[in-house]
Amino acid sequence: MTTPTRIPLDPMIYLRALGRRPRGEVALALVWGGLTHTAFAAGVLAMILAMWFGMSRSLGPFEGWAAVAANALLLAQFPLVHSALLTPSGQRVLARLAPAHGRTLATTTYALVASAQLLVLFAFWSPSGEVWRQPEGFALWLHGALYGLSWLLLLKASFDAGAEVQSGFLGWSSLLRGAKPLFPDMPEGGLFRITRQPIYVSFALTLWTAPVWTPDQLALALAYTGYCVLGPLHKERRFARLYGARFETYRARVPFWLPMPRRLPDAGRRKTP
């Protein structure tokens, strides 16, 4: 197994780069990174709060069938754009979205676009106004614990996969240092030891552990659980191209989604006389 490539986290490396790198590139890196991390924090916060209240307290203005149509568009835009930008043509689009150094900033731009999509989805959902279940007392504490645990699992899975890519840090920090972005190695440790898709599994758990349940939360949970199951198929094909036999060995050893125990091979079973 090769050692995962990680970008340096020593702050002094970046502080020294400020005095050596061209000012235009430094300014672009800092501004693009600041925009991305601000949008990332806003999108995640909007997602956590909106699902905590079962999508019942968002800012969308529509009602009735107009709300259904608007919400359907909001649901569709994230998986469609998120997946499309991972294709070769989508990568070319990403390279053109940044004002300069688009290829270096591609991972940062990808995180910026995804964060903006999440912010729009969760902040501007049009609530139905109907609440099916709103727990109180111990039940609320229990649901809150499960919901928090799901988010902690998602955070852990993101770090196992390479937080520098997931957060957009890789692109702008590479530009600031004047280095080519070096992606983490194929993840196999941490939660990736028990499932090949821990980020998608953890995100699905956040959808179903929300304490308040409404028709809106159910629609969100059903739609995005389907995406969490089907979306990684494209990623698996990409990993098969990139890592070849190594990924095939990993795929034979670790289940795709649910961390189910593997059956013992026939040779290892006790034979009956």
Protein Blocks (a to p, Z undefined) as FASTA:
>chain_A
ZZdddddfbfklmmmmmmmpcfklmmmmmmmmmmmmmmmmmmmmmmmmmmmnoopaccbf
behjllmmmmmmmmmmmmmmmmmmmpmklmmmmmmmpmbhklmmmmmmmmmmmmmmmmmm
mmmcccehiafbdcehjllmmmmmmmmmmmmmmmmmmmmnopklmnommmmmmmmnopac
ddddddfehjllmocblmlmmmmmmmmmpfbdcfklmmmmmmmmmmmmmmmmmmmmmmmm
mnmmmmmmmmmmpcfklccdddddfklpccdZZ
